[in-house]
Amino acid sequence: MPMTFLDRAKALLQRPEQEWRAIAAEPADTASLFKGYAMPLSALPAVAGFIGSAIFAGYLGSVLGAPVGIFSLLVNAILGYLLGLLGLWLWGKVVQALSPRFGGTADETAAMKLAVHTPTAAWLAGIFAIIPPLAILALLGLYSLYTFYKGAPLVLGVPQDRVMAFTVAAVLVGIVVNVVVGLLAGLALSF
């Protein structure tokens, strides 16, 4: 029986090294990684954030006299979801480009495997957005950094003595990529 995306997420959180070995060995392509894993899992924080915002913003808006429209919340949730996927794809390309500089392979599929599976903890922790006061618990998603660190040598062949520097470089560039994507989204929404 094939592994579901939820089984994979659970395994990646509980035993990352073992799961990264399985991920590295599996045949995949960018489309299947996104359709079968990134799209359903990254929808969790988007949907939770929408529900939490709709409930709390609706309540606070009525109390404060500045109601927030459900349509604008929905547009923001959908746009955030789609831009998150775009940012993830761009980050996969960055990981692919950076890997050889740290002694790893430049294989596109391997880089996308690492990029697509890394945010698992962050996506699952994003469920706390359904209750905005609990959103601080999304910090549990920082475990994703550890899973990247554990996966880089197994998926991309980054030598152990260079994996920390590679992780830091990839994360910093990933942050920049997502900030740029967010700024572009803000510009698009302002027109």
N, C-alpha and C positions, 0 to 999 in steps of 0.2 A: 504494500500500500504506500503510495507516495506521501511524502511529508507535506503537511499544509504550511502556509506561511506562519500560522500561530505556533505550530510545533517547532518550526525553525527558530522563531523569535525566542521561545522558551529555552530551547537548547543553546542558543547563542548567549543568552544571559547566564545560564547555569553552568555551562562548560564550554567557554569560548574557544579554547585551543582545539578541542576535539571537533567542534562544529566548524571552525575555520578550515580544518583539514578536509572535512566532507565537502564544504563549499568549494574549496580549491579544486577538488577532483571532479566535481560535477560539470557536465556540459551546460553551457548557458550562452546567451547573447544579451545585449543591452535591452532589447525589447522584452524578452522573457523576464529579466531581472526586475524591470520596472512594472510590468503588468502583473507578475505573480507575487511580488514582494513589496516594492516601494509604494505603489499606488494604494493597495489596501491598507498597509500599516500607517502611511503618512496621512491617511484620511482620518485616523482616530483623533489626533489633536485638533484637526480642522473642524470636525463635527463637534467634538467636546467644547471647543472654544466658541463655536457658533451657539450651541445650546446654552452654555454658561453666560455668554454675552446677551443673548435674547432674554433670558430670565432676569439676570441682574441689571442689565442696562434698561430693560423695560420697566422694572420696578424702580430703580433709582431715577430714571428719566421722568417717570410720573410723579415721584416725590419732589424732585428738584424743578419740575416744570420744563424740562428739556427732553421730550421723548425721543428715543432713537428708533428709526424705522427698521423693521425686520428685513426689508429688502436690502438696505445698505449693509446690514450685518451679513446677510447671505452673500452679497457681492464680495465683500471683504474676505469672507471665509473661502469662497471659491478661488478668488484671485490669490490669496495666500497659499492655498493648496497647490495651485498650478505653478506659481512662482517658486515654491519650495521644490517641486519636481525639477523645474528648470535649473535651479541652483544646485541640486543634487547631481544632475547630469554634467553641469559645468565643473563641479568639484571632482567628479570621476575623471574628467579630462585632465584636470590639474594633477590629480594623483598619478595618472598615467605619465604625464610629462615630468613630474618630480622624481618618480621612482628610480630611473636610471642614474640620476645624480647622487643617489644614496646606495647604489650598488644593486638595486632591484631590477626587475624586468619592466619593459615598456608595453606589455601586453594590454590591449584595450579591455578585453573581457575580464582579465584578472583585476584590473584597476576598477572596473565598474562593479565587480563582485564585492570588492572591499568597500567602495564608496556606498553602494546601495545597502549593504548589511550593517554598516557602522552605526547609523542613527537609530537602530532598533530600540535601545533603552530610552533615548530621547522621545521617540514617537510614543512608546508605551507610557512614559511618564507624562506625556502631554494630555492624557486622559484627565488629569487633575484640573485642567482648564474648565471642566464642566462646573466646578464650584470655584469661582475666582479667588476666594480667600485661601484655597488650598493650592493655588497655582505655584506657590513657592516650592512645593514638592516636586515640581518639574526639574528641579536641580538634581534629582536622582538620575536624570538623563545624562549627566556627566559621565556615567559609567560607559557611555559610548566611546569616550576617549580611550578608556582602557581596552575596550574590544578592538578598536583600531590598532592600538599598540600590539596587541596579541596577534592580530590578523595579518599585519604587514609582512612579517617574515614568512608566514605560511602561504599566503596567497600571492605575494609579489616577489618573494625571495630576498627581501631586504635583509642584509646581514644584521645579526643581533647587536653588534657594537654600534650600528648606525640607526637602529630603529627608533630610538628616542628622538634624535635630531629630525628624522623623517616625519615622525608623528607631529612634532611641534611645527615644522614647516608646513605640512599638509593642513593642519588645523588652522594655523594663522591665515594661510591663503584661502582656506574655505570660509573663514569669517569675512574676509575682504570680499570674496565672491558674493556671499549672501547680503552683505551691506550694499554692494553695487546693485544687485537685483532688487533689493528693497527700495533703493533710491529711484531706480527706473520705474518701479511700480507706483511710487508716490508721484512721479512726474506724469505717468500715464493717467492716474486718477484725477490729477488736477486739470486735465484738459476737458 
